[in-house]
Amino acid sequence: MARLDVKIGHLALKNPVMTASGTFGYGLEFQDFVPLDQIGGIIVKGTTLHPREGNDYPRMAETPMGMLNCVGLQNKGVDYFCEHIYPQLKDIDTQWIVNVSGSSPEDYAECAARIDALEKVPAIELNISCPNVRDGGMAFGVTCSGAESVVRAVRERYHKTLIVKLSPNVTDITEIARAVEAAGADSVSLINTLMGMAVDIEKRRKVLSIGTGGLSGPAVRPVALRMVYQVAHAVQIPVIGLGGIMTAEDAIAFLMCGASAIEIGTANFIDPAVTLKVRDGINDWLDRHGVASVQDIVGCIE
């Protein structure tokens, strides 16, 4: 057995395989399919300060080699998570990470502060692809100033590992990465979904209720891999890679391009046990190639 343990700043993972927010619920929904304590880290669904109903249906659409979604961060709010979900997961031996979303820096910071008090949640992941209501709906993560404003506000009130999830819908993702690093991020994860749309030509209308949605799945993997490689060479903090990872071979490519860990998203809908299959596949590859630790291949692509 090769060593699979990795570190994201001060956050120690037993293996580099995590789940991507929004594709694994609160983790508890997958208990019948996979032992949760064997996954490196579980990032729970997007959580906001106040409950959100999400967007109207239809809000998911299948695409070639992927899917579109515009769920709209439906959740019952951070207080519900703290009072009802946290007690159910806190004693499961894995690293629990909460994905935090908001519509203003103050919303993000308050939500993060409430999670900061939870002993068994050692990290949060900021979703800065959310619309900034003060700036007419432009996502925080598409400008350096917007991204910085959220990270600085959260950093003042959150004292554990802070991961920032980057949007690919930008001109130069390395600029955003460097901006959030300077503002206090401990790590960056990328990529979030690419914006896309689908059309029903028989009904002559858009398929999704709000017209556009986030594209995920294997179709985005080459873009994600390129961005992870670029960001890993642009910042000093650890990078977490995601975007269309379906197999151990996919995950290894992200690790070689500079990711210290990876997240699996859309593949969970196809195979709820895919996380452990990817973990075991990484181990098999390392053993076959005589590599003692997964950390030895991180960033080996120059």
Backbone torsions as a table, in degrees:
resi	resn	phi	psi	omega
1	MET	NA	126.9	173.6
2	ALA	-76.9	161.7	175.2
3	ARG	-79.4	126.3	-177.9
4	LEU	-108.9	-5.0	-176.6
5	ASP	-70.2	141.9	179.1
6	VAL	-138.3	167.2	176.9
7	LYS	-128.5	137.6	172.7
8	ILE	-112.4	91.7	-171.2
9	GLY	65.1	-121.4	177.7
10	HIS	-90.8	-1.7	-177.1
11	LEU	-87.9	114.6	-178.8
12	ALA	-94.6	127.7	178.3
13	LEU	-113.5	138.8	179.4
14	LYS	-70.9	-21.5	172.4
15	ASN	-156.2	165.0	-171.3
16	PRO	-84.8	9.5	-175.2
17	VAL	-100.1	120.2	177.5
18	MET	-122.9	169.7	175.7
19	THR	-100.5	147.0	179.6
20	ALA	-88.1	139.4	-179.6
21	SER	-54.9	139.4	176.4
22	GLY	88.6	-6.3	-178.5
23	THR	-118.4	-1.4	-175.1
24	PHE	-134.8	15.3	-179.5
25	GLY	55.6	-134.1	173.1
26	TYR	-96.8	12.7	-177.7
27	GLY	85.6	-39.1	-177.1
28	LEU	-60.9	-29.7	-179.5
29	GLU	-66.1	-16.8	-176.2
30	PHE	-103.2	5.4	-175.5
31	GLN	-60.1	-30.0	-179.4
32	ASP	-76.8	-12.6	-174.9
33	PHE	-108.4	-27.9	-173.7
34	VAL	-152.1	138.1	175.0
35	PRO	-68.8	111.8	-172.8
36	LEU	-62.3	-28.6	-176.8
37	ASP	-74.5	-3.0	177.2
38	GLN	-99.1	-5.3	176.8
39	ILE	-85.5	140.6	-177.4
40	GLY	-58.9	-43.8	178.9
41	GLY	-160.9	146.7	179.8
42	ILE	-119.6	118.5	178.7
43	ILE	-98.7	113.0	-174.5
44	VAL	-76.8	167.9	-174.5
45	LYS	-58.2	157.5	-179.1
46	GLY	-53.0	129.6	-176.9
47	THR	-122.2	134.1	-178.6
48	THR	-119.6	166.0	-178.8
49	LEU	-60.4	-43.0	-180.0
50	HIS	-116.3	156.5	178.5
51	PRO	-59.2	148.1	177.2
52	ARG	-131.9	138.6	179.3
53	GLU	-83.8	-19.7	-176.4
54	GLY	82.0	-174.7	-178.3
55	ASN	-86.2	164.0	176.6
56	ASP	-68.1	158.5	173.1
57	TYR	-81.5	154.0	-3.6
58	PRO	-76.1	143.8	-178.7
59	ARG	-133.5	14.3	171.5
60	MET	-141.0	145.4	179.0
61	ALA	-149.0	135.9	177.5
62	GLU	-78.8	143.4	177.9
63	THR	-132.1	164.9	174.9
64	PRO	-57.6	120.2	178.3
65	MET	60.8	34.3	177.8
66	GLY	172.4	-162.4	179.0
67	MET	-153.2	156.7	173.5
68	LEU	-109.8	143.8	173.1
69	ASN	-142.9	146.3	172.3
70	CYS	-137.4	48.3	-177.3
71	VAL	-55.9	-39.2	175.4
72	GLY	84.7	31.6	173.7
73	LEU	58.6	40.3	176.3
74	GLN	-61.8	123.5	177.1
75	ASN	-165.0	166.8	-175.4
76	LYS	-94.8	8.4	175.6
77	GLY	92.9	162.1	-173.7
78	VAL	-66.9	-34.4	-179.4
79	ASP	-66.6	-38.1	176.3
80	TYR	-62.7	-42.7	178.3
81	PHE	-60.0	-47.9	-177.3
82	CYS	-63.4	-39.0	-173.6
83	GLU	-86.3	-33.7	-171.4
84	HIS	-114.0	-35.8	-176.2
85	ILE	-90.3	-46.7	-177.4
86	TYR	-53.8	-44.6	179.5
87	PRO	-59.7	-26.0	-178.6
88	GLN	-82.2	-24.9	-175.7
89	LEU	-108.2	-13.3	-169.5
90	LYS	-63.3	-24.7	-177.8
91	ASP	-98.1	4.1	175.5
92	ILE	-84.5	126.6	-169.9
93	ASP	-80.2	76.6	169.2
94	THR	-148.9	176.4	178.6
95	GLN	-92.3	117.1	-179.1
96	TRP	-94.5	128.6	-178.1
97	ILE	-128.2	132.5	-179.1
98	VAL	-103.2	128.0	174.8
99	ASN	-81.3	123.1	-174.5
100	VAL	-110.9	131.5	178.5
101	SER	-128.4	164.4	179.8
102	GLY	-170.8	175.5	179.4
103	SER	-114.8	0.8	174.6
104	SER	-155.6	157.1	176.9
105	PRO	-55.6	-35.7	180.0
106	GLU	-66.0	-38.9	177.0
107	ASP	-61.8	-47.5	178.6
108	TYR	-57.5	-48.1	-174.9
109	ALA	-64.4	-41.8	-179.6
110	GLU	-67.2	-41.9	177.5
111	CYS	-61.8	-45.6	-179.9
112	ALA	-63.1	-39.0	-179.0
113	ALA	-62.7	-37.4	179.9
114	ARG	-70.1	-33.5	177.9
115	ILE	-75.4	-28.9	179.9
116	ASP	-56.8	-29.3	-177.4
117	ALA	-77.5	-8.9	-176.8
118	LEU	-87.4	114.1	-172.7
119	GLU	-59.8	-38.3	-173.0
120	LYS	-94.7	14.4	172.4
121	VAL	-116.5	98.2	-171.7
122	PRO	-87.0	-1.3	-175.8
123	ALA	-158.6	157.5	169.9
124	ILE	-128.1	158.4	174.6
125	GLU	-121.3	118.5	-178.5
126	LEU	-84.6	125.4	174.6
127	ASN	-92.5	96.6	-177.7
128	ILE	-92.3	14.3	173.6
129	SER	-86.3	6.6	179.7
130	CYS	-76.7	151.8	179.4
131	PRO	-73.2	135.8	176.6
132	ASN	-85.3	106.6	-174.2
133	VAL	-64.7	-24.5	-179.3
134	ARG	-75.3	-25.4	-177.3
135	ASP	-108.4	32.2	173.1
136	GLY	73.8	20.0	174.5
137	GLY	99.6	-2.9	177.2
138	MET	-66.2	134.6	-179.0
139	ALA	-64.1	141.1	177.9
140	PHE	-56.6	-38.0	-170.6
141	GLY	-78.3	1.5	-178.2
142	VAL	-97.0	-3.1	174.8
143	THR	-131.9	148.7	178.4
144	CYS	-61.6	-41.8	-178.2
145	SER	-65.6	-40.1	179.3
146	GLY	-66.0	-45.2	179.3
147	ALA	-63.1	-44.7	179.5
148	GLU	-60.6	-40.8	-176.5
149	SER	-61.0	-38.9	179.3
150	VAL	-71.3	-47.6	-175.7
151	VAL	-64.3	-41.7	179.9
152	ARG	-65.0	-41.0	179.7
153	ALA	-64.2	-42.2	-179.8
154	VAL	-70.6	-41.3	-177.3
155	ARG	-60.1	-31.2	179.5
156	GLU	-66.9	-25.7	-173.0
157	ARG	-119.9	-2.5	-178.8
158	TYR	-122.8	131.4	-167.8
159	HIS	-117.3	5.9	179.2
160	LYS	-107.8	-163.8	-175.9
161	THR	-67.4	125.6	-176.5
162	LEU	-113.1	110.4	178.5
163	ILE	-103.5	136.0	179.3
164	VAL	-115.1	123.4	-178.5
165	LYS	-90.0	120.2	-171.9
166	LEU	-92.1	144.3	175.6
167	SER	-85.2	137.7	176.1
168	PRO	-84.2	-5.6	-173.7
169	ASN	-86.5	56.3	-176.0
170	VAL	-138.7	166.3	178.4
171	THR	-74.0	-46.2	-177.9
172	ASP	-138.5	103.1	-175.6
173	ILE	-68.6	-23.1	179.8
174	THR	-67.8	-31.5	177.3
175	GLU	-64.3	-42.6	179.1
176	ILE	-66.6	-41.3	-179.9
177	ALA	-60.3	-45.3	179.8
178	ARG	-66.4	-33.6	180.0
179	ALA	-66.3	-43.9	-178.7
180	VAL	-74.2	-29.4	174.0
181	GLU	-62.4	-45.6	-179.9
182	ALA	-65.8	-28.0	-178.0
183	ALA	-84.0	-6.0	174.4
184	GLY	119.8	8.6	178.1
185	ALA	-67.7	142.0	176.2
186	ASP	-89.7	-19.2	-178.2
187	SER	-163.9	161.1	171.5
188	VAL	-125.1	145.0	173.7
189	SER	-119.8	142.0	-177.4
190	LEU	-164.2	144.2	15.0
191	ILE	-114.4	154.7	164.7
192	ASN	-74.6	-179.1	-174.2
193	THR	-70.3	151.8	173.0
194	LEU	-86.9	141.9	-179.2
195	MET	-74.0	134.3	179.2
196	GLY	-152.2	-179.4	176.6
197	MET	-152.3	164.1	177.6
198	ALA	-134.5	148.9	-176.7
199	VAL	-126.0	134.2	172.3
200	ASP	-92.1	105.2	-173.2
201	ILE	-74.9	-19.3	176.7
202	GLU	-75.7	-42.7	178.7
203	LYS	-87.7	-7.8	178.6
204	ARG	55.2	50.1	178.8
205	ARG	-154.6	166.9	177.3
206	LYS	-68.1	145.8	-178.8
207	VAL	-75.3	-46.0	-176.9
208	LEU	-81.1	147.9	-174.4
209	SER	-60.3	-33.6	-179.8
210	ILE	-104.2	8.8	174.7
211	GLY	93.8	-52.9	-178.3
212	THR	-116.8	163.0	178.1
213	GLY	-157.4	178.1	-178.3
214	GLY	-91.1	127.0	179.5
215	LEU	-88.8	128.6	176.9
216	SER	-135.9	175.8	-179.6
217	GLY	104.3	-178.6	-174.4
218	PRO	-55.5	-26.1	-178.5
219	ALA	-60.8	-28.1	-176.3
220	VAL	-92.4	-6.0	-171.0
221	ARG	-58.7	-46.4	180.0
222	PRO	-60.1	-36.0	177.6
223	VAL	-67.7	-44.6	-179.9
224	ALA	-62.0	-42.6	-178.6
225	LEU	-62.5	-43.1	179.0
226	ARG	-63.0	-42.7	-178.3
227	MET	-69.3	-39.2	176.9
228	VAL	-61.0	-43.9	178.3
229	TYR	-59.4	-45.8	-178.8
230	GLN	-64.4	-45.7	-176.8
231	VAL	-68.5	-38.8	179.6
232	ALA	-60.6	-27.8	178.0
233	HIS	-90.3	-4.1	-175.4
234	ALA	-106.9	-20.4	-176.5
235	VAL	-125.0	164.7	178.7
236	GLN	-99.1	-14.4	-178.8
237	ILE	-84.6	159.0	-179.1
238	PRO	-63.4	147.2	178.5
239	VAL	-112.4	137.4	174.4
240	ILE	-112.1	127.2	-175.0
241	GLY	-102.8	139.7	174.4
242	LEU	-155.9	158.8	-179.7
243	GLY	135.1	88.8	175.1
244	GLY	77.7	19.6	178.8
245	ILE	-74.9	120.4	-177.9
246	MET	-118.5	-23.7	-173.4
247	THR	-137.4	170.1	176.0
248	ALA	-62.3	-36.5	179.2
249	GLU	-62.3	-39.8	176.0
250	ASP	-61.1	-46.5	-177.9
251	ALA	-62.2	-41.8	-179.3
252	ILE	-62.3	-37.7	177.8
253	ALA	-60.5	-41.8	178.2
254	PHE	-65.1	-41.7	178.5
255	LEU	-62.1	-43.8	179.9
256	MET	-64.1	-28.7	179.5
257	CYS	-83.8	1.5	173.5
258	GLY	120.4	-2.0	178.1
259	ALA	-76.9	132.7	176.3
260	SER	-81.5	-21.3	177.5
261	ALA	-154.5	169.5	-179.5
262	ILE	-134.0	161.4	174.1
263	GLU	-122.1	141.9	177.0
264	ILE	-111.2	128.1	-176.0
265	GLY	-116.6	-91.4	-173.7
266	THR	-53.7	-33.9	-178.9
267	ALA	-59.5	-24.8	177.7
268	ASN	-62.3	-28.4	179.7
269	PHE	-73.6	-25.1	-178.2
270	ILE	-88.2	-43.0	-178.6
271	ASP	-140.4	104.5	-176.1
272	PRO	-66.0	-10.6	178.1
273	ALA	-104.9	14.2	-173.7
274	VAL	-62.6	-30.5	-177.8
275	THR	-58.8	-46.6	-178.3
276	LEU	-74.7	-29.1	175.1
277	LYS	-66.0	-38.9	177.0
278	VAL	-68.1	-43.5	177.0
279	ARG	-56.4	-48.6	-178.6
280	ASP	-66.4	-35.3	178.3
281	GLY	-66.5	-37.6	176.0
282	ILE	-62.5	-45.7	179.3
283	ASN	-60.6	-43.7	179.3
284	ASP	-60.6	-43.2	179.5
285	TRP	-62.3	-44.6	-180.0
286	LEU	-61.9	-43.4	179.3
287	ASP	-63.2	-43.0	-178.2
288	ARG	-64.6	-30.6	-176.7
289	HIS	-100.0	8.2	176.7
290	GLY	66.4	30.9	180.0
291	VAL	-98.0	124.7	-171.9
292	ALA	-75.9	-31.3	-175.7
293	SER	-142.5	143.7	178.4
294	VAL	-61.1	-28.0	-179.5
295	GLN	-65.0	-19.6	-179.1
296	ASP	-72.1	-16.7	179.8
297	ILE	-104.5	-6.2	-178.4
298	VAL	-65.8	120.2	177.8
299	GLY	73.9	21.7	-177.7
300	CYS	-76.5	-11.9	174.6
301	ILE	-84.7	114.7	-178.4
302	GLU	-83.8	NA	NA
